Amino acid sequence: MACVGRGFTAVTKLRILVVQHQANAGLGVYQEQLRKAASELVIAGPVFETAVPSSAAGFDAVIVLGGSMGPTDDEKAPWLVQTRELLRDAVAGGVPTLGICLGAQLLATALNGEVKTMPQGPEIGVCRVRVSDDAGADPLFGNCAGAALPAVQWHYLEVAKLPDGAVVLGGSEHCPHQIYRVGDAAWGTQFHPEANAQTVVDWVKEDPAELDRLKLNPEELVSAAQREEPALADESQQLMERFLGFAAARRVAS
């Protein structure tokens, strides 16, 4: 079962802030989509040596990408302090926000949720994320309510405790908080909607010894992603269309 309908379509050009933590975890399939939608696309973080602002003021949308560090590894990644401040400010100001993988963990941590190591071990590769039946009213995932969607995973940590008032919108077999919303305009996805089969090809090359330790076959991981590529591409594009459309509608209404 897949998502039904395209949802919002963004017309208004947006000023978009992206926080990128490392070179191998960029915008992926969203690169061109965001550039077309943006009047200005600011990519902050160490990759482009642009400081992460602690405020979302002046931006129409905020996207925080994934990374290999944990959400409180401030000594290893000192910009995480500003990123958590940014996320708190964005939520408080109602700025449409999307946190992906580490971004979802940072969003939860910034709002007094808890992130812990997954007790069953990491989720790596493509797995199914089931969108909650009662997600029908959600602006981003309502079109997918009840659907089991293929999604690229690459995480050892998970949001173990959601922030107060957060709503669970979907989960996987080993990670119940795959999708959540805080307030009416901030979403976290533990999976990687920006990733495709080529992303998996690139990631499996980076640490073959670790995959061997986990008894994971790189060729099988790539093959699974390639089989699901059409669905991954369609669902990823739809998700970003809805997010950008939501942000555009909110800007027009403000």
C-alpha positions as CSV (number, residue, x, y, z in Angstrom):
1,M,0.0,0.0,0.0
2,A,1.4,3.4,-0.9
3,C,0.5,7.0,-0.2
4,V,-2.6,8.4,-1.9
5,G,-2.6,11.8,-3.7
6,R,0.1,14.4,-4.0
7,G,-0.9,16.8,-1.2
8,F,0.3,20.4,-1.2
9,T,2.1,22.0,-4.1
10,A,4.4,24.9,-3.2
11,V,4.1,28.0,-5.3
12,T,5.6,30.7,-3.0
13,K,9.4,30.8,-3.0
14,L,10.8,30.0,0.4
15,R,13.9,30.9,2.4
16,I,15.1,27.5,3.6
17,L,17.7,26.7,6.2
18,V,19.4,23.3,6.1
19,V,21.8,22.0,8.7
20,Q,24.3,19.5,7.2
21,H,26.6,17.7,9.7
22,Q,28.9,15.8,7.3
23,A,29.8,15.5,3.6
24,N,28.4,12.0,3.1
25,A,25.0,12.9,4.6
26,G,23.7,15.7,2.4
27,L,20.4,16.6,0.7
28,G,20.5,13.6,-1.6
29,V,17.5,13.4,-3.8
30,Y,16.2,16.7,-2.3
31,Q,19.0,18.8,-3.7
32,E,17.3,19.9,-6.9
33,Q,13.8,20.0,-5.4
34,L,14.8,22.4,-2.7
35,R,16.8,24.6,-5.0
36,K,13.8,25.0,-7.2
37,A,11.5,25.8,-4.2
38,A,13.9,28.3,-2.5
39,S,14.4,32.0,-2.9
40,E,17.4,31.3,-0.8
41,L,18.9,28.0,0.3
42,V,21.3,28.3,3.3
43,I,23.3,25.2,4.1
44,A,24.8,25.6,7.6
45,G,27.3,23.4,9.4
46,P,30.9,22.3,9.1
47,V,30.8,21.1,5.5
48,F,30.4,24.6,4.0
49,E,32.0,26.3,7.1
50,T,28.8,28.3,7.7
51,A,27.8,28.8,11.3
52,V,24.5,27.2,12.5
53,P,22.2,30.0,13.7
54,S,20.6,29.6,17.1
55,S,17.4,31.3,15.7
56,A,15.0,30.4,12.9
57,A,14.0,34.0,12.5
58,G,13.7,35.0,8.8
59,F,13.4,31.4,7.5
60,D,10.3,29.8,6.1
61,A,11.5,26.2,6.7
62,V,14.2,24.4,8.6
63,I,15.6,21.0,7.7
64,V,18.2,19.2,9.9
65,L,20.0,16.3,8.2
66,G,21.5,13.1,9.5
67,G,25.0,12.3,10.7
68,S,27.1,9.7,12.4
69,M,27.4,11.5,15.8
70,G,24.9,11.4,18.6
71,P,22.6,14.3,19.4
72,T,24.6,15.4,22.4
73,D,28.2,14.7,21.1
74,D,29.0,18.4,21.6
75,E,32.7,17.9,22.1
76,K,33.0,16.0,18.8
77,A,30.5,18.3,17.0
78,P,30.2,21.7,18.9
79,W,27.7,23.1,16.4
80,L,25.1,20.7,17.9
81,V,24.6,23.1,20.7
82,Q,23.4,25.8,18.3
83,T,21.4,23.2,16.3
84,R,19.4,22.3,19.4
85,E,18.8,26.0,20.2
86,L,17.7,26.5,16.6
87,L,15.2,23.6,16.8
88,R,13.8,24.9,20.1
89,D,13.4,28.3,18.5
90,A,11.8,26.9,15.3
91,V,9.2,24.9,17.3
92,A,8.4,27.8,19.6
93,G,8.0,30.1,16.5
94,G,5.9,27.6,14.5
95,V,8.5,27.5,11.7
96,P,8.0,24.3,9.6
97,T,10.8,22.0,10.6
98,L,11.9,18.5,9.4
99,G,14.5,16.5,11.3
100,I,16.0,13.5,9.5
101,C,17.7,10.7,11.5
102,L,20.2,12.6,13.7
103,G,17.9,15.6,13.0
104,A,15.0,13.7,14.5
105,Q,17.1,12.8,17.5
106,L,18.3,16.4,17.9
107,L,14.7,17.6,17.7
108,A,13.6,15.2,20.5
109,T,16.7,16.0,22.7
110,A,16.2,19.8,22.2
111,L,12.7,19.4,23.7
112,N,13.6,17.2,26.6
113,G,13.0,13.8,24.9
114,E,15.5,11.0,25.3
115,V,17.7,9.2,22.8
116,K,19.3,5.9,23.5
117,T,21.1,3.0,21.8
118,M,18.7,0.6,20.2
119,P,18.5,-2.5,22.4
120,Q,17.9,-4.8,19.4
121,G,20.9,-3.4,17.5
122,P,21.0,-1.0,14.6
123,E,18.6,-0.7,11.7
124,I,20.6,-0.7,8.5
125,G,19.3,-0.9,4.9
126,V,15.7,-0.8,3.6
127,C,12.9,-1.7,6.0
128,R,9.2,-1.0,6.2
129,V,7.8,1.9,8.2
130,R,4.1,1.7,8.9
131,V,2.3,5.0,9.1
132,S,-0.3,5.0,11.8
133,D,-3.9,4.5,10.9
134,D,-4.8,7.7,12.9
135,A,-2.3,9.9,11.0
136,G,-5.0,10.8,8.5
137,A,-5.2,14.5,9.6
138,D,-1.4,15.0,9.5
139,P,-0.3,17.5,6.8
140,L,2.8,15.5,5.8
141,F,1.8,11.9,6.4
142,G,-2.0,11.9,6.3
143,N,-1.9,10.7,2.6
144,C,0.0,7.7,3.8
145,A,-2.1,6.7,6.8
146,G,-2.1,2.9,7.2
147,A,0.6,2.4,4.6
148,A,3.7,0.3,5.0
149,L,6.4,2.3,3.2
150,P,9.9,1.2,2.3
151,A,12.5,3.4,3.9
152,V,16.3,3.6,4.1
153,Q,17.6,3.2,7.6
154,W,21.1,3.7,9.0
155,H,21.0,4.3,12.8
156,Y,22.2,2.8,16.0
157,L,20.3,5.3,18.2
158,E,16.6,5.9,18.5
159,V,14.2,8.3,20.2
160,A,13.3,6.3,23.3
161,K,11.2,9.0,24.9
162,L,9.3,11.6,22.9
163,P,9.0,15.2,24.0
164,D,5.9,16.1,25.9
165,G,2.9,16.5,23.6
166,A,4.6,14.8,20.6
167,V,2.4,12.6,18.4
168,V,3.7,9.2,17.0
169,L,2.9,9.0,13.3
170,G,4.7,5.8,12.4
171,G,7.1,3.0,13.4
172,S,9.0,0.0,12.2
173,E,9.5,-3.5,13.7
174,H,12.4,-2.4,15.9
175,C,11.9,1.3,16.2
176,P,8.4,2.5,17.4
177,H,9.2,6.2,16.9
178,Q,10.1,6.3,13.2
179,I,7.9,9.3,12.6
180,Y,6.6,11.9,15.0
181,R,5.3,15.4,15.1
182,V,5.9,18.1,17.8
183,G,3.3,20.9,17.9
184,D,1.7,21.6,14.5
185,A,4.7,22.2,12.3
186,A,7.8,20.1,13.3
187,W,8.4,16.5,12.2
188,G,11.1,14.0,12.9
189,T,11.8,10.9,10.7
190,Q,14.3,8.4,12.0
191,F,14.5,7.0,8.4
192,H,16.3,8.8,5.6
193,P,13.7,10.1,3.0
194,E,16.6,11.9,1.2
195,A,18.4,8.6,0.5
196,N,18.1,6.3,-2.5
197,A,19.8,3.2,-3.9
198,Q,22.9,5.2,-4.8
199,T,23.1,6.5,-1.2
200,V,23.2,2.9,0.0
201,V,25.9,2.1,-2.5
202,D,28.0,4.9,-1.2
203,W,27.3,4.1,2.5
204,V,28.2,0.4,2.3
205,K,31.6,1.3,0.9
206,E,32.5,3.4,3.9
207,D,32.9,0.8,6.6
208,P,32.8,-2.8,5.3
209,A,34.4,-4.1,8.5
210,E,31.4,-2.8,10.5
211,L,28.9,-4.4,8.2
212,D,30.9,-7.7,8.5
213,R,30.7,-7.4,12.3
214,L,27.0,-6.9,12.1
215,K,26.8,-9.9,9.7
216,L,25.2,-7.7,7.0
217,N,25.9,-8.4,3.3
218,P,26.6,-5.2,1.4
219,E,25.4,-6.7,-1.9
220,E,22.1,-7.6,-0.4
221,L,21.7,-4.2,1.2
222,V,22.2,-2.6,-2.3
223,S,20.0,-5.0,-4.1
224,A,17.1,-4.4,-1.6
225,A,17.4,-0.6,-2.1
226,Q,17.5,-1.0,-5.9
227,R,14.4,-3.1,-5.9
228,E,12.6,-0.5,-3.9
229,E,14.0,2.5,-5.8
230,P,10.8,3.5,-7.6
231,A,8.7,3.5,-4.4
232,L,11.5,5.3,-2.5
233,A,11.8,8.0,-5.1
234,D,8.1,8.6,-5.4
235,E,7.4,8.7,-1.6
236,S,10.4,10.9,-0.9
237,Q,9.4,13.4,-3.6
238,Q,5.8,13.5,-2.3
239,L,6.9,14.0,1.3
240,M,9.0,17.0,0.4
241,E,6.3,18.4,-1.8
242,R,3.9,18.3,1.2
243,F,6.5,19.8,3.5
244,L,7.3,22.7,1.1
245,G,3.6,23.2,0.3
246,F,2.8,23.3,4.1
247,A,5.6,25.9,4.6
248,A,4.4,28.0,1.6
249,A,0.8,28.0,2.9
250,R,2.0,29.0,6.4
251,R,4.1,31.8,4.9
252,V,1.1,33.2,2.9
253,A,-1.1,33.0,5.9
254,S,1.3,34.8,8.2
